[in-house]
Amino acid sequence: MAAASPLPRAPDLPTLHATLQDLLSFLRGALAISSAHTVDFYTKSIWQELVDLPPESVLATLRKSAAEAELHETLPLGEAEAGSGFIDLPKIFCETSQKLLSVEAFVLTAKHYSVQNLGLCTPSEQLLTALRVNTEQRTDENVKAIEFMNTKKSHEVQAMSELICSIADYCGLKQIIDVGSGKGYLSSFLSLKYGLNVYGIDSSYTNTHGAKERNRKLKKHWNLCHSQSRADSNGLVLKMPKESKVQSTSKCEGECERVRKSRRGDEDASAGVSAGALTDFSGSPVSVIRKQQRNPHAQPVEEERLCCEDAFSLVDFLPVDGIEPTSQVCHTEAPGLRKERGNATSKSRGSSIYSPLTSFITADTQLHDIIEDLEDCLMVGLHTCGDLAPNTLRIFASKAEVKGVCSVGCCYHLLSEEFENQHKGYAKENWGFPMCHYLKEERWCCGRNARMSACLALERVAVGQGLPTESLFYRAVLQNIIKDYYGISKCEQYVGKIYSKCSSFLEYVRMSLKKLGLDESKVSEEIIMDYYEKYKPRMNELEAFNMLKVVLAPCIETLILLDRLCYLKEQKDIAWSALVKLFDPVQSPRCYAVIALKKQCDRS
């Protein structure tokens, strides 16, 4: 056993509070942009209400900033700011009207408050070096990869499993609890490659049953190649036959349907942002524009390719894998749960196992009720949806058996907010946001549209995917027609993915009215086309506004992640906690992990 290296220094609570204070000062002026609803863009004159500049000027400034972005990307952030001047908030927004005045200052400030540029992330390589105290390889660690996942999932599972194994070794743990385990890819990999005992907990019985069968086949294939992998000192790439493409039982599907019925139906454009805008800002927030200029023939991705399984609100305009589906939506136990538990506890604790279990996880979940042979363990979650991510952190903080946590969250739009819709009198103790005392004292509320904007994927736009401005434009003009001719200012129904099926604005309106159950005879073809011609010259307002939302998106994710990190810093029994950029943001937009260890694990 090698001597333990000190864990990397992570920012302390006062540092995080100071950062939050500055970030909130910026967001108090900027949040209105993220919170604007694209459906209402023309009906509520959003551009005129929030921006005191012509759209041509905003787009020109963004292009100019893109030309200068090369310099800012090569300089440390402090030098870049010193050279260009970090402009005070009154110069960004009008003190009286709160309208945007300076795009240059807006872009620079938004870049400053991205997680990466704040300097608050612990480098994953540095953390892995400190954690690797065991000089002996784990079981089957010479096997390089298994190709039974798509490229994105394979990238995520391999990166996260390596870190989890290192944490487990560092803490002397053998048992892993994978919450929101879904199809069991991460759980299977941890069990088979690293010899860990893994309990994969998911609320969907369909998911856990499928994960069990998938793991059985995988284990059989793995064992066939086991002797070869040992003999091959260079490692062996195991290839599984591609699974048939079956429509996924989305983890968020049930929750999305419930939310869709209870909220405004047409929030598919709620954040009003272009497709694929990613939250990682390793470079300039406007570098995407420069790269698009280099490839002027890049075509917008079809809307149907941008739709996620969770399929409502702005998710309709995100990459198909931009938001991970999860399954924390079922509140009832599946019939097979008791049998699963019995089978799980009857297995040998000395051998590596993977046991899929079905249960709905909350902050109050008693792990002993789910896992009878619970021991000191590490709790992990790969793209845990909505409140499941903060609840994972709460379980870690409150349960003595859970010695460490590694959580990558997603689906920020499904978080419950304590200070949102307070007039409705929701009775809830453990809210998804905020978690930390600082933001609770501020009574801070982002709102659903702003949280949705934190789910964007800028890097994917930068590598060639266009922005679906026209589809958002169609929906915004349609809302004007609905308001003027049907007297409906707030649609309770969901229009859905109609744009990709239409060849013209006229066809789009006809199909939408039919789906909404509205009398099509009230508006003639001439009326519809008059609306189109009236608003077409103003499409650049929507384009410019979308880019402003894209630039601002990382700041919202920063706020959510810092809230979780501050919560962990506030707990007495936690020795070390940090944010770690775990994935390539082009492959996996939700790339930040929240990691913490209790005092019993800290060997520093």
Sequence and secondary structure as in RCSB ss.txt:
>XXXX:A:sequence
MAAASPLPRAPDLPTLHATLQDLLSFLRGALAISSAHTVDFYTKSIWQELVDLPPESVLATLRKSAAEAELHETL
PLGEAEAGSGFIDLPKIFCETSQKLLSVEAFVLTAKHYSVQNLGLCTPSEQLLTALRVNTEQRTDENVKAIEFMN
TKKSHEVQAMSELICSIADYCGLKQIIDVGSGKGYLSSFLSLKYGLNVYGIDSSYTNTHGAKERNRKLKKHWNLC
HSQSRADSNGLVLKMPKESKVQSTSKCEGECERVRKSRRGDEDASAGVSAGALTDFSGSPVSVIRKQQRNPHAQP
VEEERLCCEDAFSLVDFLPVDGIEPTSQVCHTEAPGLRKERGNATSKSRGSSIYSPLTSFITADTQLHDIIEDLE
DCLMVGLHTCGDLAPNTLRIFASKAEVKGVCSVGCCYHLLSEEFENQHKGYAKENWGFPMCHYLKEERWCCGRNA
RMSACLALERVAVGQGLPTESLFYRAVLQNIIKDYYGISKCEQYVGKIYSKCSSFLEYVRMSLKKLGLDESKVSE
EIIMDYYEKYKPRMNELEAFNMLKVVLAPCIETLILLDRLCYLKEQKDIAWSALVKLFDPVQSPRCYAVIALKKQ
CDRS
>XXXX:A:secstr
            HHHHHHHHHHHHHHHHHHHHHHH  GGGTTTTTHHHHHB S HHHHHHHHHHHHHHHHHHHHS
 HHHHHHHH    HHHHB TTT  B  HHHHHHHHHHTSTTTTT B  HHHHHHHH    S  TTTT  EEESS 
HHHHHHHHHHHHHHHHHHHHHT  EEEEET TT HHHHHHHHHH  EEEEEES HHHHHHHHHHHHHHHHHHHHH
HHHHHH TT  EEE           TTHHHHHHHHHHS TTGGGTT   TT BS  SS TTHHHHHHHH TT  B
  HHHH  TT SGGGGGS TTSS    TT  S  TTHHHHHHHHHHS SSS  EEEEE    TT  HHHH TT  
SEEEEEEEEETTHHHHHHHHHHH TTEEEEEEEEE GGG  BTTSSGGG    SS SB  SHHHHHHT    HHH
HHHTT BHHHHHTT B  HHHHHHHHHHHHHHHHHH  SS  S   S GGG SSHHHHHHHHHHHTT  GGGS H
HHHHHHHHHHGGGHHHHHHHHHHHHHHHHHHHHHHHHHHHHHHHH TTEEEEEEEE S TTT S  EEEEEEETT
T   
